[in-house]
Structures are given as structure tokens and as C-alpha cells.
């Protein structure tokens, strides 16, 4: 099975989002991380990621 790309939307405080992005990057390839965009209705910002999910290992 080949790797797949997944789009993720994150919403929250900028520092918290960066921490989540850094943690994700330790486990999957983060191909793109957008600049922060102000949320329209909620406090904080939103960011969009494009990550590569690795192929499943045999037996998992």
C-alpha cells in the first residue's frame, strides 16, 4: 500500500498550534503548513496542514 496525503485543519492559539504541528512532524511528514489565519467567529487562529500518512506496516 502506498502513502496517502491528508489535509488537516487546526484551530486554537498560535503557540498551541505550533506545538501540535511540531509533535505531528515527529511522526508523519508534514508537506505543507499554512500561515495562521484569524478565526472569523472564535478566538485564535486556524492553520491548514498537508501530511503524508505512511503506508501501513504488515501485521498492523
LINBELHU-V559278 format. One record per run of one state. SS is the DSSP state (a for helix, b for strand, c for the rest). FROM is the first residue (numbers start at 1). LEN is the number of residues. If there is no record, write none. Layout:
ss=SS from=FROM len=LEN
ss=SS from=FROM len=LEN
This chain:
ss=c from=1 len=3
ss=b from=4 len=9
ss=c from=13 len=1
ss=a from=14 len=12
ss=c from=26 len=3
ss=b from=29 len=5
ss=c from=34 len=3
ss=b from=37 len=2
ss=c from=39 len=6
ss=b from=45 len=9
ss=c from=54 len=7
